[in-house]
Amino acid sequence: MKVHFIGIGGIGLSALARFLNNDGHEISGSDMKKSPITEDLINEGIKVTCPQSADNIQEDFDLVIYSAAVTDENPELIQSRMKQIRTLSRKEALPIVLGDKKNYCVAGAHGKSTTTAILASILQSSALIGAISKEFGSNFKYVNDLVAFEADESDASFLLSNPYCSIVTNAEPEHMEYYNYDYDKFFQAYETFINLAKKRVINAEDEYLKKLKIDEDTIKLYPSKDIKNISYILKDNEPYTKFELLDYGYFEVWGFGYHIALDASLAILAALNELSIEEIKTNILKYKGIKKRFDVVQSNEKFVVIDDYAHHPTEILATIQSILEYDKIKKMSKKVVIWQPHKYSRTIDNLEGFKACFKGCDELVILPLWTVAGEKKVDINFQKEFEVYNPIFAHSLQTSEGKIQLINDNKIVKTYEDGIILGVGAGDITYQLRH
């Protein structure tokens, strides 16, 4: 097939494009502007055009797939429909990509990218992940028809992922605007996803998963009793979590934190369907983390900068706990969190959680909220709501070797040259933290 992707530079859509390209299809795509992802795609032999234009749509395209960010006003989408080319959203295209594969599908509000990447390392399988795995430097890997797939609940697309094995880290309500704040509809989607699969692995202590009607033969992880003797170590200055799982012995996995042990344990229990324990213990060491998850982007004896995609209170709290464990070993001068709030809806829906999740940091810096196109603006008094932290406000960051400067009105208002600097958020903070 000749398949064109509108919005091919997105982390999710680019993975599908790469997968179909390796499956032998002729792939092209477009995006609004160039990015590291579009450059990588071009280097892989995929034709990518920036910016988007109706002229990019050819008569002989068999299929056009578009990202969730693409609107009905997009010139390429309009042209595709005028030419009566079959058009599908990313969600609708999943059965074409995954329909005949043996899919290990990982879902959850938090931890699904990490769990999927760990599982891909263990299985040494094909992978489609919503983040960049450092093991293979991509959000995608093509090996065979065994696939570790990050399944997305935000638009219920996980229901179309054809799971052979469903793995769920947690089911905390998120993206409720898609479900019209109908919690019954939200939880029913999770229940359906889990029971679609022949094999199932869940975190049985998650308060939301406990309420679901799930087939009896589901593998259930009880972290508080199944995961024991957790410890944190640095190997060649890289963070590792060591833990014991049930009666399978000890495992080591890249990263710091209880949540890392939990995510790894779910991946291990799923992989037992394919591999021996000894193979799993060997392969899990190939996992080297994922970009933007506890991502150490600068480090010297007195100054460490860590980038983390955490953009929900539960995620931020887990990351800060990891920082506290990290600091027990590093013993740095202070812990500074730089937060870029993401979306008005998420910030308002979780405001009380955000107000509580920064405990443990010595300073909190708040950047302007990062919104998405078309989102309704809401007035939030960050100064008042977060006054307990005495926050520092900055318009942007300026990063150089051994230094991060806070900028307001084009002036440097504060400079950090020591301590642990943790940046959290899903907007452009990841680029601001990198020099």
N, C-alpha and C positions, 0 to 999 in steps of 0.2 A: 504493500500500500504506500501511497504518497500521503504523508500526514504533516500538517502544518499546525504549529503551536502558537497561539496568541498569548503573550505574557511568558515566554519561554525562560526568561531570566529569574523567575520565581523558584524558590528552593524546592517546592513540591512538583511543579510542572516540569522543571528541568530534569528531574529524576525519571519521570515518565517518558520524556523525549529520549533520554539516554537509553532507557530500557528497550523501547521500540527500535531505536537505531541499532542496538546490538542484536535485536531479534530479526534483523534483516530488512527492515522497512526503510523507505527513503524519507528522511526527516528534514524539515525546515522550520523556522520560527522567527518571531519578532518580539521586540519589547520597546518600551518607551525610550529607554536609554541604555547605553553600554554599561556593563558591570563585570566584575571578575568572573561571574558565572557565564555570561554570554561569551566572554573571551575564551573560557575553557571549552565551551561547546563548539566554538569555531575551530579550535585546535583539535577537537575530536572528529572533525569532518562534517559537522552540521552547519548548514547555511543559516546564519542569523542576520536579520536586518533591523537596524535601529535608525530612526524611530519607526513607528508603525504607519502603514499606508495601505490604502485599498489596492494599489498596484502590486502588492506582495501576493495577492490571492490569484492563483493560476487555475485555469479551467480544468486541468487534469488532476487536481487534488481529490483524493478519495475521502479525506476526512480532515476536519478542522477541530482542534481541541483548544479550549480557552480557559484561562484561570478564573478563579472566583472574583478577582479584582476587575475583570473586564466587564464593562457595562454595555447595554444595548446600543449605545451611541458610538461604540468603537468602529472606526471605518473598515477594519478588516472583517469584523464580525458581520457588519451590514453587507459588505461585498460578498462574503461567503454565502449568506442567505439569499442574496439576489441571484447568485449563480446557481442556487439550489444544491450547494455542496452540503453534505451531511455535517452538521455542527453539534458538538457535544461539550458540556462542561467537563472539567477535570473529574468531578464526581461521577458523571455519567460514563466517562471513558474507562473507568477502572475495570469493569468486566472484560473489556477488550484486552487490556494489558495483563490482567491477573487471572483471567477466567480459566485457563488450563494449567495453572502452576500449583505447586504444593506450597501454600502460603502460611507462614507463621506471622500472624497479624497482631501487632501490639497496640493497645489503646489505653487511654487514661488521661486525666486532666494534667497530671504531672509525671515526668519520668519516662514517657514513651520513647522519646528520641534516644535517651541513654540506654534503655532496655533493648531497643531494636538494634542499636549499634553493638552492644555487648553480645547479643544473640547472633548477629552477623559474624562477629569475630569467632565465636564458639563454633558455629556451624560451618564457617568458611564457605558461605552460600552466596547467592545473589542477594542484593540488598537495595531497598528503596527507603531512604531515611529523610526526615525533615530537618536534617542538619548535616554538617560535614564530618565524617568519621576521619580521625587523624591516622588510623591504620592504613587506609587506602586513599586519603586525600580527596574524598568526594562524598556526595550524598547518594551515590549510586555505585553498585558493583554488579557485573554480570558474570556469573559462573555457570549456572545451570537452572533447572526449573524448580529448585528449592529456593524459596525467597523469604528473607526477613523483611517484613513490610511494616512501616509506621502507619497505622490506621487512624484516621482523623474523625473525631466525634463532633468537631465544631460545626459541620454542616451535614452530619449523619452519613457522610460518605463511607464510613467504615462498614455500613450495611451492604455495600456493593463490592467489598474486597475479597469475597470468596475465601474465607478463612478455613484452612485445614486445621489449624490450631489457633485459638483466640487466647491472648494473654492480656490481662487487664491489671494495671498497677493500682488504680483507684478510680472512683467515679464521682469525684467532687464536682458539683455543678459549676460549669463554665460555659461561656458562649451562649448564655441563656436567651440572648436576643434572637438567636436563630430559632429556638424552640418556643418563641413568644412567651417566655417565662412560665411555660407549662411543665412543671416538674414531673408529672406522670408521663408525659410524652418523652421527656429527656431520659428518664430511667428505663422506660420501655425500650428505647433505642439500644441502650447498653445490654439489656436483658436479651434482646433479639440477636445482637452481635455475638454475644458469648455463646448462645445456644445454637447458632448457625454452624459452629465448628464441630468436627469429629473429636478433637482433643481440646481441652480447656485448662488454663492455669490462671488462678486469680490470687490476689492478696486478700485472704479471707478475714483479715482484721480491719479492712477498710469499712468505715461505718456505713457507707452508702452501698457497697457491694453486698453487705450482709442482708440488706432488705430485698434483694432481687431473687426471683425464682430461677434457679440455675440447676441444670441436670446433676443428678447425684454423683456421677462418676467424675466430676470435675476435680482436678488436682488443686488443693487448697494450701496455700502457704500461710502459716501462722507465725509472723516474724518474731513476736515477743518470746516464743518458746523454740522455734525452729532455727533461728539464727543466734549463735552464741559466740562468746569470746571475741568480740570485735576489737581490733586494734588498728592504729594508723601509723604508717611508717613512710619514711622518705628513702627511695632507692635512686641513686644518681640524681638527687634533688627532685625526683618525680614523686607525686603523692600516690600512695597505695593503701587500700583498705584490705585487711586480712580478717577472715571470719570463718567460723565453723557452721556448716549447714547440715541439719539433721544428723544422720549417721554416715554421711558421705565424706567426712573429713574436712580439712581446711582448704580454702581458696584464697587467692590474691587477685585483686582487680584494681585497675587504675582509678584513682580518684579518692576523695576523702568524704566520709560521712555515712551515717546510718542508712540514708536513702540509697547510697551506692550499693551497700550490701543487700538491701531489699531488691533493688532493680536487678542486680546480678543473680540473686537467688531465683527470681522468677524466670530469668533467661536459662539458668542451669536446669531447672525443673522441666522446662519445655524441651530443652536440647536432649534430655535423657531419652526422648522418643527416637533420637537419631544416632546418638553417640554413647560411648562408654564414659564412665566417670573420669578415667585417666586421660582420655582424649579431651574431655571438657576442661580439666585442670590445666592441660597444656595449652589449649587454644585460647582460653580466656586471657592468658598473658599477652596475646597479640593485640588486645584492645588497648588503645592509647588515649582514650578520651575522644570527645567531640568538640569541634570548634564552638566557641561561645558558651561552653559549660565548664565552669571552673578553669577557664582558659588563661594560663599564665602568659601574659604578653610582654611583660618586662620583669626582670629579677636581678637584684644585686644584694650585697650583704645587708643593706639597710632599707631597701625600697623594692616592693613587689606590687605589680599591677595585675589584677585578675578581672577578666571580662566574663560575665555570666548572663545568659539569656533570661534569667528569672524575671517574670513580670506579673506574678500573682503572689499574694502574701504567703501562701504555703510554700512556694518555691523559694522566695526570698529568705524565709525563716530557715529552710533547710540549708541554703547556701551560706548563710551567716553562721550556722552551727558548724559547717565545714571549715569556715574561716577560723573559728575559735579553736578547733582541733589543730588546724594548720599552724596557728600562732603558738600553741603549746610547744611545738617543736622549733619554730623559727624565732620566737620571742622578739617580735618587732616592737617598735616604739608606740604605735597606735594603730587603730583600725578605723578607716574612713570608708563610708558607703556613699557612692554617687548614684542617685536614683533618677532615672528618666521615666516618669509615669507613662503608661501606654494605654491610650484610648480613654475617652471620658466615661463610656459605659462601664468598662472594667474598674476604673478608679472609684466611681460612685458606688457600684454594686458591692465592692470589697473594701470600702473606706475604713471601716472599723478594723479589719484585718491588717490593712496597710499601716494603720496607726500603731499597731502592736508588734509588727514583725521586725522592726529595726533595733530592737533591744539587743545590747551586746556591742554595738558600734560606739566608738568614741565621738565621731562626728558624722552628721548626715548632710549631704549636699543634694539639693533638689534642682534638676534641670527642667526646662519648660516641657509640658506634656506633649507627647508625640501622638498625634491623632491620625486618622485615616480619611481618605476622600469621602465626603458626603456625611461624615458623622456630625451630629448636632452638638454644638458647643454648650458646655455646662459650666457655670461659675463655681469654682472650688477655691476656698480660702486656705491655701496650703500653709500659710504662715500661722493661722489660728489652729487648724486641724493638727498640725505637727509641732506645736509650740513646745511640747515636752522635750523634744530633741534639740531645741534652739537651732533650727536648721539654717544652713547657708544656702543662698540662692545664687545661681549663675546662669547666664544665657547659653554658654558653651564651654568646651574644654579645649585647651591647647596642649598637646602632648609632645614631648621630646625625650631624648635618652636621659633617664634618671630624673624625670621631672614631669609633673602635671600642673598646669596653671588654670585657675578659674577665671573666666572672662565675663565681664558685664559692660555693656556699652563700649565694646572694643578696648576695654582697659583690663589689665590684670589686677584682680582683687585678692587673690591668694595663690600661693605656690606650695606644692607638696613635693618634698624630696626625700622623705623617709616614711616608714610605716607600710602597712598593707592597704592598698587602695582597691576597693571592690566596686566595679561598675555593674549595675543591674538594670535591665530593661530590654524591650524588644524593638526599639526604634534604631536611630542612627548612632546611639551611644557607642556601639561596638566599633564604629569607624573613628569616633572621636578619641577613643582610648588607645588607638594604634597610631604610631608616628611614622 
